[in-house]
Amino acid sequence: MPSLKDLRLRISSVKSTRKITSAMKMVSAAKLRRAQEAAESARPYAERMNGMMSNLAASLASGAKVPRLMTGTGKDQVHLIVLFTSDRGLCGAFNASIVRSVRQKARELAMMGKTVKFFAAGRKGRDLLRSEFGDAIIDARQGIGRKGVRFAEADEVAQTLVRLFEEGAFDVCWGVFNRFQSAMTQVVTWQQLIPFVAPETDAADEDEAPVFTAPYQYEPSQEKLLETLVPRNLSVQVFRFFLESQASEHGARMTAMDNATRNAGDMIDDLTLTYNRTRQAFITRELIEIISGAEAV
């Protein structure tokens, strides 16, 4: 049985931990509002950008020159997975859910005889994959979005992906991130980035999804537009992934710290009850010893 001093020290330690988790919850809640607004504002632009790209590609005449970022290399042997995680922990299953999905996807591709490489956008993703796929991590980034995600940071990552593709480092590029739904719900989402493929619409979002069926006349030609829009669209999608990931991170951390604060409170109550019972037992034993000694005299 622990002594009264040990119980007092443990209660004091848990109270200090509760103050920290409560403060982290409040900080994440303050950051979440701005991050959520940024992520939700970026969705319509990114979705319509994809829709315009699909419409533009569908209107191309046969034999037209199409950028390699849309046609690909003609092979799908080497797959690059870009995973968007956080640089810090204490955010529940935010990072673990992405890494678990990435590992499953990598093993499926390996069973099909494909080569898998990784680009870790976030320190936690790199650290969690290092033990199993350390040799396959070809690049990593950290510190992005520390003071808010900026488009220049996402554009730099997108340009790196374009450079790797042009160097022949991979044939197909996938992006995986946590799509923000609420502070308690983040959905692991996959999207093919290179070559460009119009993402499938979820059944739940069919009523809200924009329809791109109107005819367009393009000036200049579709080929010249695609040369500019394909890299631009890649940067926009990467920017959206960062925004969604940051909002999901703050939501997951707020929820995790709220649970930790409540669990710390429950632990303090249990330790206080144990302390009172132990103290009462010590007092009772001392009284028995005093009475027994008095009777013996």
C-alpha positions in Angstrom: 0.0 0.0 0.0 1.5 3.4 -0.9 2.2 5.8 1.9 0.3 9.0 2.4 3.2 11.0 1.1 3.3 9.0 -2.1 -0.5 9.6 -2.6 -0.1 13.3 -2.0 2.7 13.6 -4.5 0.7 11.6 -7.1 -2.4 13.7 -6.6 -0.3 16.9 -7.0 1.3 15.4 -10.2 -2.1 14.6 -11.8 -3.5 18.0 -10.9 -0.5 19.6 -12.7 -1.1 17.4 -15.7 -4.8 18.4 -15.7 -3.8 22.0 -15.9 -1.6 21.3 -18.9 -4.2 19.3 -20.8 -6.9 21.9 -20.0 -4.7 24.7 -21.4 -3.8 22.7 -24.5 -7.5 22.0 -25.1 -8.3 25.8 -24.9 -5.4 26.6 -27.3 -6.5 24.0 -29.8 -10.1 25.2 -29.6 -9.0 28.8 -30.4 -6.9 27.6 -33.4 -9.6 25.2 -34.6 -12.1 27.9 -35.6 -9.7 29.7 -37.9 -8.3 26.4 -39.3 -11.9 25.1 -39.9 -12.9 28.3 -41.8 -9.8 28.1 -44.0 -10.3 24.4 -44.8 -14.0 24.8 -45.6 -13.3 27.9 -47.7 -10.7 26.0 -49.8 -13.0 23.1 -50.6 -15.2 24.8 -53.3 -12.2 26.2 -55.1 -10.3 22.9 -55.1 -13.4 20.9 -56.2 -14.2 23.3 -59.0 -10.6 23.3 -60.1 -10.8 19.6 -60.4 -14.1 19.8 -62.3 -12.7 22.4 -64.7 -9.7 20.2 -65.4 -12.0 17.2 -66.1 -14.1 19.3 -68.5 -11.0 20.6 -70.2 -9.5 17.2 -70.6 -12.8 15.8 -72.0 -13.0 18.5 -74.6 -9.6 17.8 -76.1 -9.5 16.6 -79.6 -8.0 13.3 -80.4 -4.3 13.5 -80.9 -4.0 16.7 -78.9 -0.8 17.3 -76.9 -1.5 16.6 -73.3 1.0 17.3 -70.4 2.7 14.3 -68.9 1.2 15.2 -65.5 -2.2 14.1 -67.0 -1.1 11.2 -69.2 1.5 9.8 -66.8 4.4 7.6 -67.8 2.3 4.8 -69.3 3.2 2.6 -66.4 2.1 2.1 -62.8 5.0 0.2 -61.4 6.3 2.8 -58.9 3.9 4.5 -56.5 4.7 7.5 -54.4 2.5 8.0 -51.3 2.4 11.6 -49.9 1.1 11.4 -46.4 0.0 14.6 -44.5 0.5 14.2 -40.8 1.4 16.5 -37.9 4.8 17.5 -36.4 3.5 17.1 -32.9 1.7 14.4 -31.0 -1.0 14.5 -28.3 -3.8 14.5 -30.9 -5.4 11.1 -30.4 -5.5 8.8 -33.4 -4.9 11.6 -35.9 -1.5 10.3 -37.1 -2.0 6.6 -36.3 -5.1 6.4 -38.5 -3.2 7.8 -41.5 -0.2 5.6 -41.0 -2.3 2.5 -40.5 -4.1 3.2 -43.9 -0.8 3.9 -45.6 0.7 0.7 -44.3 -2.3 -1.3 -45.6 -2.1 0.4 -49.0 1.7 -0.2 -49.2 1.3 -3.9 -48.4 -1.5 -4.3 -51.0 0.7 -2.6 -53.7 3.7 -4.8 -52.7 1.6 -7.9 -53.0 0.8 -6.8 -56.6 4.5 -6.5 -57.3 4.6 -2.7 -57.2 7.4 -0.5 -55.7 6.2 1.9 -53.0 7.9 5.1 -52.0 6.9 7.7 -49.4 6.9 11.5 -49.1 6.3 12.5 -45.5 4.7 15.9 -45.1 4.9 16.0 -41.3 7.4 14.7 -38.7 5.1 12.1 -37.1 4.4 10.4 -40.4 8.1 10.0 -41.1 8.9 8.8 -37.5 6.1 6.2 -37.6 7.0 4.8 -41.0 10.8 4.8 -40.4 11.0 1.5 -38.6 9.3 -0.5 -41.4 9.8 1.6 -44.6 12.8 3.7 -43.7 14.6 3.1 -47.0 11.5 3.9 -49.0 11.1 7.5 -47.6 12.6 9.7 -50.4 11.7 13.1 -48.9 10.1 14.7 -45.9 8.9 18.1 -44.8 8.2 19.5 -41.3 7.3 22.8 -39.8 4.7 23.6 -42.6 1.8 25.5 -41.2 3.4 26.3 -37.8 2.1 29.9 -38.2 -0.7 29.0 -40.5 -0.6 27.2 -43.8 0.6 29.4 -46.7 0.1 28.7 -50.4 3.8 29.2 -51.0 4.6 26.3 -48.7 2.2 24.0 -50.5 3.4 25.2 -53.9 7.0 24.3 -52.9 5.9 20.7 -52.1 3.9 20.5 -55.3 6.9 21.6 -57.3 9.1 19.0 -55.6 6.6 16.3 -56.7 6.7 17.6 -60.3 10.5 17.5 -60.2 10.5 14.0 -58.8 8.1 12.9 -61.5 10.1 14.5 -64.3 13.2 12.7 -62.9 11.4 9.4 -63.2 11.2 8.8 -59.4 7.7 7.4 -59.6 4.8 6.6 -62.0 1.8 7.3 -59.8 1.5 9.7 -56.9 -1.2 9.4 -54.2 -2.1 12.0 -51.5 -3.6 10.8 -48.2 -4.8 13.2 -45.5 -7.5 13.5 -42.8 -10.5 15.3 -44.2 -12.1 17.5 -41.5 -15.7 16.8 -40.7 -16.0 17.8 -37.1 -13.9 18.2 -34.0 -14.5 14.6 -33.2 -14.5 13.1 -36.7 -11.8 13.1 -39.3 -11.9 10.8 -42.3 -8.8 9.4 -43.9 -9.1 10.3 -47.6 -7.0 9.2 -50.6 -6.7 11.1 -53.9 -4.5 10.4 -56.9 -2.4 13.5 -57.7 -0.3 12.3 -60.7 -1.4 11.5 -63.3 -4.5 13.7 -62.8 -7.7 11.7 -62.3 -11.0 13.4 -61.4 -11.8 12.3 -57.8 -15.0 10.3 -57.4 -17.9 12.0 -55.7 -19.1 10.5 -52.4 -22.7 9.4 -52.4 -23.4 11.6 -49.4 -22.2 14.6 -51.3 -23.9 14.0 -54.6 -26.6 16.7 -54.0 -23.9 19.3 -53.2 -21.4 18.3 -55.8 -21.1 20.8 -58.7 -22.0 19.6 -62.2 -19.7 20.5 -65.0 -21.6 19.8 -68.1 -21.9 23.2 -69.8 -20.0 23.8 -73.1 -17.0 26.0 -72.9 -14.9 27.9 -75.5 -11.3 28.3 -74.4 -8.9 31.0 -75.3 -6.0 30.2 -75.7 -6.2 26.6 -76.8 -6.8 23.7 -74.4 -3.3 22.5 -74.8 -1.8 25.8 -73.6 -4.3 26.1 -70.8 -3.4 22.6 -69.6 0.3 23.4 -69.5 -0.4 26.1 -66.9 -3.4 24.6 -65.1 -2.2 21.1 -64.4 0.8 22.2 -62.2 -1.4 24.9 -60.7 -4.1 22.4 -59.9 -1.5 20.2 -58.2 -0.5 23.1 -56.0 -4.1 23.9 -55.1 -4.9 20.3 -54.2 -1.8 20.0 -52.0 -2.7 23.3 -50.3 -6.2 22.0 -49.6 -4.7 18.8 -48.1 -2.6 20.9 -45.7 -5.6 23.0 -44.7 -7.8 19.9 -44.1 -5.0 18.2 -42.2 -4.3 21.2 -39.9 -8.0 21.6 -39.1 -8.3 17.9 -38.4 -5.2 18.0 -36.2 -6.6 20.9 -34.0 -9.9 19.1 -33.8 -8.3 15.8 -32.8 -6.0 17.5 -30.3 -8.9 19.4 -28.7 -10.9 16.2 -28.3 -7.9 14.2 -27.0 -7.1 16.9 -24.4 -10.7 17.2 -23.3 -10.8 13.4 -22.7 -7.4 13.6 -20.9 -8.7 16.4 -18.7 -11.8 14.5 -17.7 -9.8 11.3 -17.1 -7.3 13.3 -14.9 -10.3 14.6 -12.9 -11.6 11.0 -12.4 -8.1 9.8 -11.4 -7.8 12.7 -8.9 -11.2 11.7 -7.4 -10.1 8.0 -7.1 -6.7 9.0 -5.6 -8.3 11.3 -3.1 -10.7 8.6 -2.0 -7.8 6.2 -1.6 -5.8 8.8 0.3 -8.7 9.4 2.7 -9.2 5.7 3.3 -5.5 5.1 3.9 -5.3 8.1 6.3 -8.4 6.8 8.2 -6.8 3.4 8.4 -3.6 4.9 9.8 -5.6 6.9 12.4 -7.6 3.9 13.4 -4.5 1.7 13.8 -2.8 4.4 16.0 -5.9 4.6 18.1 -6.0 0.8 18.6 -2.3 0.8 19.6 -2.9 3.6 22.1 -5.9 1.9 23.6 -4.2 -1.5 23.7 -1.2 0.1 25.5 -3.4 1.8 28.0 -5.2 -1.4 28.8 -2.0 -3.3 29.2 -0.8 -0.8 31.8 
